[in-house]
């Protein structure tokens, strides 16, 4: 289980970075896409960050309860 979590953390971080990158690009470019989607992208980024932090916290709890504990 902890190996699965170990690979899930980078995936969550990459997803957060991609959403952030698209949001920054759209705000910099402006136009209709930015007007329609900037708030939605911000909410997606916050949700992705929360998921990434939750996965990291769960991973730390799992490795803290390892075989020697």
MODELLER restraints for C-alpha pairs under 7 A, 6 or more apart:
rsr = mdl.restraints
at = mdl.atoms
rsr.add(forms.Gaussian(group=physical.xy_distance, feature=features.Distance(at['CA:2:A'], at['CA:59:A']), mean=6.44, stdev=0.5))
rsr.add(forms.Gaussian(group=physical.xy_distance, feature=features.Distance(at['CA:2:A'], at['CA:62:A']), mean=6.66, stdev=0.5))
rsr.add(forms.Gaussian(group=physical.xy_distance, feature=features.Distance(at['CA:5:A'], at['CA:59:A']), mean=6.12, stdev=0.5))
rsr.add(forms.Gaussian(group=physical.xy_distance, feature=features.Distance(at['CA:9:A'], at['CA:52:A']), mean=6.41, stdev=0.5))
rsr.add(forms.Gaussian(group=physical.xy_distance, feature=features.Distance(at['CA:9:A'], at['CA:55:A']), mean=6.46, stdev=0.5))
rsr.add(forms.Gaussian(group=physical.xy_distance, feature=features.Distance(at['CA:9:A'], at['CA:56:A']), mean=6.50, stdev=0.5))
rsr.add(forms.Gaussian(group=physical.xy_distance, feature=features.Distance(at['CA:12:A'], at['CA:48:A']), mean=6.85, stdev=0.5))
rsr.add(forms.Gaussian(group=physical.xy_distance, feature=features.Distance(at['CA:12:A'], at['CA:52:A']), mean=5.16, stdev=0.5))
rsr.add(forms.Gaussian(group=physical.xy_distance, feature=features.Distance(at['CA:13:A'], at['CA:52:A']), mean=6.22, stdev=0.5))
rsr.add(forms.Gaussian(group=physical.xy_distance, feature=features.Distance(at['CA:15:A'], at['CA:48:A']), mean=6.96, stdev=0.5))
rsr.add(forms.Gaussian(group=physical.xy_distance, feature=features.Distance(at['CA:16:A'], at['CA:45:A']), mean=5.73, stdev=0.5))
rsr.add(forms.Gaussian(group=physical.xy_distance, feature=features.Distance(at['CA:16:A'], at['CA:48:A']), mean=5.33, stdev=0.5))
rsr.add(forms.Gaussian(group=physical.xy_distance, feature=features.Distance(at['CA:16:A'], at['CA:49:A']), mean=6.01, stdev=0.5))
rsr.add(forms.Gaussian(group=physical.xy_distance, feature=features.Distance(at['CA:19:A'], at['CA:41:A']), mean=6.64, stdev=0.5))
rsr.add(forms.Gaussian(group=physical.xy_distance, feature=features.Distance(at['CA:19:A'], at['CA:45:A']), mean=5.74, stdev=0.5))
rsr.add(forms.Gaussian(group=physical.xy_distance, feature=features.Distance(at['CA:20:A'], at['CA:45:A']), mean=6.17, stdev=0.5))
rsr.add(forms.Gaussian(group=physical.xy_distance, feature=features.Distance(at['CA:23:A'], at['CA:38:A']), mean=6.29, stdev=0.5))
rsr.add(forms.Gaussian(group=physical.xy_distance, feature=features.Distance(at['CA:23:A'], at['CA:41:A']), mean=5.85, stdev=0.5))
rsr.add(forms.Gaussian(group=physical.xy_distance, feature=features.Distance(at['CA:26:A'], at['CA:33:A']), mean=6.84, stdev=0.5))
rsr.add(forms.Gaussian(group=physical.xy_distance, feature=features.Distance(at['CA:26:A'], at['CA:34:A']), mean=5.12, stdev=0.5))
rsr.add(forms.Gaussian(group=physical.xy_distance, feature=features.Distance(at['CA:27:A'], at['CA:34:A']), mean=5.57, stdev=0.5))
rsr.add(forms.Gaussian(group=physical.xy_distance, feature=features.Distance(at['CA:27:A'], at['CA:38:A']), mean=6.98, stdev=0.5))
